[in-house]
Amino acid sequence: MPDNQALVLTEVRNNVGHLTLNRVAAFNAINLDMVRSIQQQLSDWAADDTVVAVVLRANGDKAFCAGGDIRELYNNAKQGNSLNDTFFSEEYALDQYIHAYPKPVIALIDGLVLGGGMGLVQGASFRIVTEKARLGMPEVSIGFFPDVGGSYFLSRLPGEVGTYMGVTGNPVGAADALQVGLADWFLHEEQISELDRCLDNMQWGYSSQEAIRSLLNTLASKHATGAKLTTVRSAIDQHFAKDSVAEIIASLESETDSTIKQWSEELIAALRTRSPIAMATTLTMLRRAQDLSLADCFRLEYHLGKQWFAKGDFLEGVRS
């Protein structure tokens, strides 16, 4: 197929590899072919001494990546073939590879990034968000659990923010992502072209990592306006510290602060629409993952996922 129709576009400019997700009609949802293309290209660039850094980005004005291709996973599960096992094995290997990539990786998040997209960006050296960014792990809403390393990075967020995000599936915006550690830098959308121009003209010295950090110190910010979690952080830490989903709901029901009562009631209503098995599994997994290494978190998710399609709520969650 023509290059501009490929699901993953690649080019090298001024010693920087640019890898662009290009499945715009599907909000850049990842399938097995894309996983393999990304893995191969990153491996090639890792071995290429002329490439000093990589930029992960996406075409389209709505989503960086809306996650894995749920419809494809559903069809594979219905047919009883082994493609889902292959997909998860290779996807997790790719995500873990990005965490350990030998060159700086810039993840440019301009829009929605969910599930499988979070797996791609959370291992990046520089996670840049714009005002359009929305980051989340919504798997419980389709009867699954946060994977792609979600057990690792959610369990390491401050307080109970990771538990809140994993059990509810609710996303956060750019300002909250920066505050809780899911992103590192903020750029306004119109500054993306300036970032590209600077990278295209950069004089690379001994450390591309330091050169990029210096550029972002000049061009970007560590903060953004519009944080929404601040007013409910203490409530999140209180309610989501409980040992079961039933106790979390009961704690939310006991909320007496009139300023956040509506928030707690909306959360309760949302939780009652989620898969009970998925929420309970997510809570247990996140508690356990606090003491696991990144590699062990991926192993936990993989082995749990192998059982899930036969025993979990995924098929019913997608169907409904």
Secondary structure, DSSP 8 states (H G I E B T S, - for coil): --GGGSSEEEEEETTEEEEEE--GGGTT-B-HHHHHHHHHHHHHHHT-TT--EEEEEESSSSEEE--B-HHHHHHHHHHT-SHHHHHHHHHHHHHHHHHT-SS-EEEEE-SEEETHHHHHHTT-SEEEE-TT-EEE--GGGGT----TTHHHHHHTSSTTHHHHHHHH---EEHHHHHHHTS-SEE--GGGHHHHHHHHHH----S-HHHHHHHHHHHH-BS--S---SGGGHHHHHHHTTSSSHHHHHHHHHT---TTTHHHHHHHHHHHTTS-HHHHHHHHHHHHHHTTS-HHHHHHHHHHHHHHHHHHSSHHHHHH-
